[in-house]
Amino acid sequence: MKVTAFNGSPRQEGNTSILIGHVFESLQKEGIETELVHVGGGKMA
């Protein structure tokens, strides 16, 4: 299983990213692959 999180915050190292990191730590301990995609701060088409 793989979990992908999309961070829409304009601050790459902000609170949202920190919280996602905490969730990912727990998932990784269970052997679940994780991926963070940062989409905040840029233009979306």
VMD Tcl script that draws the C-alpha trace (Angstrom):
set ca {
  {0.00 0.00 0.00}
  {1.14 3.56 -0.68}
  {-0.25 6.78 0.80}
  {0.17 10.06 -1.08}
  {-0.50 13.40 0.65}
  {-1.01 16.63 -1.26}
  {0.09 19.72 0.63}
  {-1.66 22.83 -0.69}
  {-0.07 25.22 1.81}
  {2.07 28.00 0.31}
  {4.66 27.41 3.07}
  {6.58 24.23 2.24}
  {7.89 23.79 5.79}
  {4.76 25.06 7.55}
  {2.39 23.44 10.03}
  {0.60 21.36 7.40}
  {3.88 19.78 6.30}
  {4.87 19.10 9.91}
  {1.55 17.36 10.63}
  {1.78 15.28 7.46}
  {5.26 14.26 8.58}
  {3.90 12.99 11.91}
  {1.24 10.94 10.13}
  {3.84 9.57 7.71}
  {6.07 8.46 10.60}
  {3.27 6.29 11.95}
  {2.46 4.87 8.52}
  {6.10 4.07 7.77}
  {6.43 2.20 11.09}
  {3.65 -0.05 9.79}
  {5.54 -0.65 6.55}
  {3.37 1.63 4.42}
  {5.11 3.59 1.67}
  {4.48 7.36 1.68}
  {4.86 10.23 -0.75}
  {4.40 13.97 -0.18}
  {3.43 16.18 -3.12}
  {3.71 19.91 -2.47}
  {1.38 21.90 -4.74}
  {1.03 25.12 -2.74}
  {2.51 28.41 -3.79}
  {2.50 27.72 -7.51}
  {0.08 28.37 -10.32}
  {-2.39 25.61 -11.10}
  {-3.69 25.24 -14.63}
}
mol new
graphics top color blue
foreach p $ca { graphics top sphere $p radius 0.5 }
foreach p [lrange $ca 0 end-1] q [lrange $ca 1 end] { graphics top cylinder $p $q radius 0.2 }
display resetview
